[in-house]
Amino acid sequence: MTAQNAERAGKRSVSMAQSLIREVEERTGKSGFSSVVAEALEEWLATQKLREVVAADQEAFGPVSPEARRQAEQEW
């Protein structure tokens, strides 16, 4: 995001293992912790949204056939 369209930050209190906190802070320093959490949550949300799209597709069209799966794997 650019400074012009940066979204205002909000605060939340979260609990997590101290070892996880220490390991993240060792790599980012205390000031980088929030950006790491925000990035992780953005990736998690993207994954959840993708799962929702796949589930909706399977609901509408059924599961991928073994033949289509093999073809996709060969082309990949």
KAGIFEN-V193764 format. One record per residue. N is the residue number from 0. RES is the residue in three letters. PSI is psi in degrees with one decimal (999 if undefined). OMEGA is omega in radians with two decimals (NA if undefined). Layout:
n->N res->RES psi->PSI omega->OMEGA
n->N res->RES psi->PSI omega->OMEGA
//
This chain:
n->0 res->MET psi->142.9 omega->3.06
n->1 res->THR psi->164.9 omega->-3.13
n->2 res->ALA psi->-29.7 omega->-3.10
n->3 res->GLN psi->-34.1 omega->-3.09
n->4 res->ASN psi->22.7 omega->3.13
n->5 res->ALA psi->133.2 omega->3.13
n->6 res->GLU psi->143.2 omega->3.12
n->7 res->ARG psi->135.1 omega->-3.13
n->8 res->ALA psi->147.2 omega->3.03
n->9 res->GLY psi->163.8 omega->-3.13
n->10 res->LYS psi->141.9 omega->3.04
n->11 res->ARG psi->149.0 omega->3.05
n->12 res->SER psi->125.7 omega->3.12
n->13 res->VAL psi->150.7 omega->3.09
n->14 res->SER psi->136.3 omega->3.09
n->15 res->MET psi->165.8 omega->-3.11
n->16 res->ALA psi->136.9 omega->3.12
n->17 res->GLN psi->-36.8 omega->-3.14
n->18 res->SER psi->-36.3 omega->3.10
n->19 res->LEU psi->-43.3 omega->3.10
n->20 res->ILE psi->-48.7 omega->-3.13
n->21 res->ARG psi->-43.7 omega->-3.09
n->22 res->GLU psi->-40.8 omega->3.10
n->23 res->VAL psi->-46.3 omega->-3.12
n->24 res->GLU psi->-30.6 omega->3.07
n->25 res->GLU psi->-32.5 omega->-3.10
n->26 res->ARG psi->-28.4 omega->-3.02
n->27 res->THR psi->-17.5 omega->-2.94
n->28 res->GLY psi->165.8 omega->-3.09
n->29 res->LYS psi->-30.6 omega->-3.09
n->30 res->SER psi->-18.2 omega->-3.13
n->31 res->GLY psi->-3.6 omega->-3.05
n->32 res->PHE psi->-47.2 omega->-3.10
n->33 res->SER psi->-38.9 omega->-3.13
n->34 res->SER psi->-34.0 omega->3.08
n->35 res->VAL psi->-44.3 omega->3.13
n->36 res->VAL psi->-43.8 omega->3.13
n->37 res->ALA psi->-43.4 omega->3.12
n->38 res->GLU psi->-42.5 omega->3.13
n->39 res->ALA psi->-40.6 omega->3.14
n->40 res->LEU psi->-36.4 omega->3.07
n->41 res->GLU psi->-42.4 omega->3.11
n->42 res->GLU psi->-40.6 omega->3.12
n->43 res->TRP psi->-45.2 omega->3.12
n->44 res->LEU psi->-41.4 omega->3.12
n->45 res->ALA psi->-40.9 omega->3.11
n->46 res->THR psi->-44.2 omega->3.13
n->47 res->GLN psi->-43.0 omega->3.14
n->48 res->LYS psi->-40.2 omega->3.10
n->49 res->LEU psi->-42.5 omega->3.10
n->50 res->ARG psi->-38.9 omega->3.11
n->51 res->GLU psi->-40.8 omega->3.11
n->52 res->VAL psi->-45.5 omega->3.13
n->53 res->VAL psi->-44.0 omega->3.14
n->54 res->ALA psi->-42.0 omega->3.11
n->55 res->ALA psi->-39.6 omega->3.11
n->56 res->ASP psi->-44.5 omega->3.13
n->57 res->GLN psi->-35.4 omega->3.09
n->58 res->GLU psi->-42.2 omega->-3.09
n->59 res->ALA psi->-37.6 omega->-2.98
n->60 res->PHE psi->-4.1 omega->-3.12
n->61 res->GLY psi->176.0 omega->-3.11
n->62 res->PRO psi->158.9 omega->3.09
n->63 res->VAL psi->131.8 omega->-3.14
n->64 res->SER psi->153.7 omega->3.09
n->65 res->PRO psi->-36.0 omega->3.13
n->66 res->GLU psi->-44.8 omega->3.13
n->67 res->ALA psi->-37.1 omega->3.13
n->68 res->ARG psi->-45.1 omega->3.12
n->69 res->ARG psi->-43.3 omega->3.13
n->70 res->GLN psi->-44.3 omega->3.14
n->71 res->ALA psi->-41.8 omega->3.14
n->72 res->GLU psi->-37.8 omega->3.11
n->73 res->GLN psi->-39.7 omega->-3.12
n->74 res->GLU psi->-25.0 omega->-3.13
n->75 res->TRP psi->999 omega->NA
//
